[in-house]
Amino acid sequence: MNQLAFDEETGRQLEQLYRIGDSVRRRHFVRSALSAAPGERVLDVGCGPGFYCAELAEDVGTEGSVVGVDASPQMLALAARRCEGLGNVAFHQTEASSLRVEDASFDAAICVQVLEYVPDVNAVLAGICAALGQGGRVVVWDVDWATVSWHSLHPDRMARVLRTWDEHLAHPSLPRTLGPELRAAGFEQVEMQPHSFASATFDPDTYGVALIPLVKSFVSGRGAVTEQEADEWAAEQEMLGGQGEYFFSCTQFCCTATRPAG
Ligand SMILES: C[S@@+](CC[C@H](N)C(=O)[O-])C[C@H]1O[C@@H](n2cnc3c(N)ncnc32)[C@H](O)[C@@H]1O
């Protein structure tokens, strides 16, 4: 079954998703964990529409620089538009598992919700480790989709929708193995911080509500979910929201690690 395609339509949906309050909160967690300082060179692997690149460009200032890489030309076009006029940001089209950047040329790197899509996690992490100078820091963020708890009056349909949604990526529960993967790729001082994204109200500023159109369009007519069922699933969430009965929760993980100093 095909994974989610990072094409123009997904780009349009992600542009909306990344504007909501929960996404702003997530970027705050990532930027705090990275603590990029003025003058630093930062690599964003799987930069998507470039929200992080634009914000990190402020953190590192004009003496520093940010390089965003992504496999998708559509995502890179959105990122370039977002960072237009920022002289300290550059973008390259690159497959994350065969990163083509100069060794030891970065002080820090981020890889936010990208590894879960890439079959060869070790290749990406080893490439990031090589791209960092000694003592360089990385922040890796991924979602454990098995932690999703989502209320429905039709639990069988919800289970099928979530099982089908799991096909949108390569590793539905990547955080479970991320620590050992980071150490195997050469990192040390590996730490992991869980963050809960939960909502008991139908608030469009929350991750669970903003995710509904993405899940609906991916599962619709795929596997065990018909188009009609996908429509009814999404409509039910809105109905529950209107009755004050909406509930969504999932746990996302922020991993920090460093390349050994020598
Ligand atoms: C969910 S988006 C996250 C975007 C960005 N990191 C953020 O959090 O704002 C995943 C991104 O990873 C990119 N991606 C997925 N697989 C990739 C691969 N194998 N190599 C490079 N980029 C990849 C996609 O094109 C997409 O832009």
The ligand as an ORCA input file, in Angstrom:
! r2SCAN-3c Opt
* xyz 0 1
  C       5.188     15.488      8.052
  S       6.237     16.459      7.046
  C       7.232     17.330      8.248
  C       7.798     18.621      7.713
  C       8.639     19.433      8.714
  N       9.714     18.661      9.262
  C       7.780     19.995      9.819
  O       7.627     19.332     10.850
  O       7.275     21.114      9.668
  C       7.397     15.247      6.462
  C       8.391     15.800      5.471
  O       9.406     14.823      5.260
  C       9.714     14.759      3.891
  N      10.233     13.420      3.606
  C       9.590     12.241      3.745
  N      10.380     11.220      3.380
  C      11.560     11.773      2.993
  C      12.796     11.242      2.518
  N      12.947      9.923      2.363
  N      13.798     12.095      2.231
  C      13.631     13.447      2.400
  N      12.494     14.000      2.828
  C      11.462     13.178      3.138
  C       8.404     15.031      3.182
  O       8.586     15.462      1.854
  C       7.802     16.095      4.095
  O       8.171     17.377      3.683
*
